[in-house]
């Protein structure tokens, strides 16, 4: 119920009581009733003014909500985004160096994120800081002999991984405690029945997968002289670049190749069944078959619904594989170019496993139901994180005027919410 609706409800009750008082006559119209009537009349006038104010305020909120929706931002997220744009990683680190708590936008964002002291909200890597704008200068002045260094800020995102994101692995922020994801694995049954025939009851089944926090760490070491030389604004971008690259590199490798043995995460390759090794070197047609065999009519309805990430050696082989055969002219397009037009994606990444016995594994992603990624459609896989970067060990190099920031991110194993959306493939290279 809106504020204006609450006020209108009270106005209705006041009117009703005033109408009852107006019907009183003679001795029934006592001094107490007269006092009540005057109070209700004053309240009614106040309610009129309050309702006009509430209607104007609610209309403004509706307009702002529509504007936010047009920008793709929910109204409740606008203040959080504004806080993230003002908070700086460097301010958190400077506070830790001085042994005090953060204040200002950093303190507000930490409170909104629900993180503890000595931690940085990981959402600071979700939104880049606004660019510095130079004031317009009309007079032309020659540059001095010694000029400043304009360090362009580089802000790569921690969780925008080259493999994991393209494979639809969602990375939600979760609350404290073990993360659990449930999927219906046995469905109800339906069938046509004759007149008066009873429908058979079938018990459904849910499979619950859990993930507990595991740690991915990175260490940043800086000398006090370097901090002074860099300056605060550039220092911020350097920290972002250094930490983001270190953490995202380790995370992406764990999300793909983690073998589940502590302290490693369980990656997507470990979740998928290993294919049978091949003995014949791949040809143009066998590359096509590896995609076509991925069509299952449920998660992949067309060739455009099948994507694949392969090892570097496999991709190189595909790039030099043509359909032409001895004495035949069947086309001069390499399979890598052919795949761009026919299939839903064919790419490589250095983090894919190396060949073993001339066989190299790849990952098939049937993305027909996930609509080009988990964020836009049905979630197929998830790797939860616990929403903060904690910091420790900033004093060990104090005697050398050095600061070591050891930073930790808590992540969970990759969970295949819909296992049928994925498969492992293998390619024989030589």
C-alpha positions, 0 to 999 in steps of 0.5 A, spaced: 500 500 500 502 506 498 503 512 502 497 516 499 493 510 499 494 509 507 492 517 507 486 516 503 484 510 508 484 515 514 481 520 510 475 515 509 475 514 516 475 521 519 469 523 514 465 517 516 466 519 524 464 526 522 458 524 518 456 520 525 457 526 529 453 531 524 447 526 526 447 528 533 442 532 537 441 535 544 444 532 550 448 527 545 452 533 542 457 533 548 463 538 550 467 531 549 464 530 542 465 538 540 472 537 542 473 530 538 469 534 532 474 540 532 480 535 532 477 531 526 476 537 522 483 539 523 486 532 522 482 532 515 485 538 513 492 536 514 490 529 511 488 533 505 495 537 504 499 530 506 495 526 500 497 532 495 504 531 497 504 524 497 501 523 490 507 528 487 512 524 490 509 517 488 509 520 481 516 522 481 518 515 483 514 512 478 517 517 473 524 515 475 523 508 475 521 508 468 527 512 466 531 507 470 528 501 467 529 504 460 536 504 462 536 497 464 537 498 471 532 497 477 530 503 481 533 499 488 540 498 484 541 505 482 543 508 489 548 501 490 551 503 483 552 510 485 556 508 491 560 503 487 562 509 482 564 513 488 568 508 492 575 506 490 580 500 491 586 505 493 582 508 499 580 501 502 588 499 502 590 506 505 585 505 510 588 498 512 595 501 511 593 506 517 590 501 521 583 505 521 576 503 518 574 506 511 569 512 511 565 516 506 562 512 500 567 506 502 564 505 508 557 505 506 558 500 500 562 496 505 555 496 509 551 495 504 555 489 501 555 486 508 562 485 509 567 485 515 572 489 516 579 488 512 575 486 506 573 490 499 566 489 496 568 485 490 562 488 486 568 494 485 570 490 479 563 490 476 563 498 474 568 502 472 570 508 475 568 514 471 573 517 466 576 524 468 574 530 464 579 535 462 576 543 462 576 546 455 582 550 453 582 555 448 588 558 448 594 554 445 600 554 450 607 550 448 608 544 452 614 545 457 620 541 456 618 536 462 611 533 461 607 529 466 605 522 464 598 520 462 597 513 465 591 510 461 587 507 467 586 499 465 580 496 469 579 489 467 573 485 470 575 479 475 569 475 473 569 477 465 572 470 464 574 469 457 572 461 457 567 461 463 562 467 461 562 464 454 560 457 456 554 460 460 557 459 467 554 464 471 557 467 478 552 469 483 554 473 489 551 468 495 550 469 502 554 466 508 553 458 508 554 453 504 551 454 497 546 449 494 542 448 487 537 444 486 535 441 479 529 437 477 532 430 475 525 426 474 519 429 471 512 427 472 509 423 466 503 425 462 499 420 457 493 420 453 488 416 457 481 412 455 475 414 458 474 413 465 482 410 465 486 413 471 492 417 471 498 414 474 502 418 479 509 418 478 514 421 484 518 427 481 525 427 484 530 433 485 538 433 485 541 438 490 548 440 489 552 444 494 559 448 494 563 450 500 567 456 500 574 455 497 580 460 496 583 463 490 589 468 493 593 473 489 599 477 492 601 484 491 607 488 493 609 495 492 614 499 495 613 506 498 617 510 493 613 507 488 606 509 491 609 516 492 611 516 485 605 513 482 600 518 485 593 516 488 589 516 481 594 512 477 595 508 483 588 506 483 588 503 476 594 500 477 591 496 483 585 494 479 589 492 473 594 488 477 589 484 482 584 483 476 589 480 472 592 475 477 585 473 480 581 472 474 587 468 471 587 463 477 579 463 477 578 462 469 584 456 470 580 453 476 573 454 473 575 450 467 581 445 469 580 444 477 580 437 479 576 437 485 582 435 490 583 440 495 585 446 495 583 446 487 576 447 485 572 442 481 572 445 474 567 444 468 572 439 465 572 434 471 564 434 471 564 432 464 565 425 462 571 424 458 570 421 451 573 415 448 580 417 445 581 417 437 586 414 433 585 418 426 587 425 425 581 430 424 579 432 417 574 437 415 568 432 415 570 430 422 570 437 425 563 438 422 561 431 425 563 434 432 559 439 432 553 436 428 553 430 433 552 435 439 545 437 436 540 433 441 533 436 439 533 439 447 538 444 448 541 444 441 535 445 436 540 447 430 547 448 428 547 455 431 546 452 438 552 448 438 558 452 440 565 449 442 572 451 445 578 447 444 585 447 445 590 451 442 593 445 438 586 443 436 584 450 433 591 450 429 589 444 426 582 446 424 585 453 421 590 449 416 584 443 415 581 444 408 576 440 404 580 439 398 583 432 397 588 430 392 585 431 385 578 434 388 577 441 388 571 442 394 573 449 396 578 453 399 575 455 406 579 453 412 574 449 417 575 455 422 572 460 417 567 455 415 565 454 423 564 462 423 558 461 419 555 455 420 556 454 428 554 457 434 562 459 436 569 455 435 574 458 439 580 457 443 584 459 449 591 458 452 587 455 459 584 449 455 588 442 457 594 440 453 594 434 448 595 427 451 597 422 447 596 426 441 588 427 443 586 434 446 579 435 449 574 440 448 568 443 451 561 443 447 556 448 449 549 447 447 546 454 448 539 453 445 536 454 451 540 459 455 540 464 449 547 466 448 549 466 455 546 464 462 545 472 464 539 472 458 536 465 459 536 459 463 542 458 467 546 452 465 552 452 470 554 456 476 560 458 480 558 462 486 562 467 490 562 470 497 562 477 495 568 480 498 576 480 497 579 480 504 586 483 505 592 481 510 599 481 511 601 489 510 606 489 515 611 484 514 615 488 509 615 495 513 622 495 515 624 496 507 618 500 506 614 495 502 607 493 503 604 486 501 597 486 500 595 478 500 588 478 497 583 472 497 577 471 494 572 465 496 569 461 490 565 455 490 566 449 485 562 449 478 556 446 479 552 443 472 545 446 473 543 442 467 549 437 465 545 435 458 547 442 456 555 440 456 559 435 453 567 433 452 569 432 446 576 430 443 580 431 437 586 427 434 592 431 432 597 427 429 
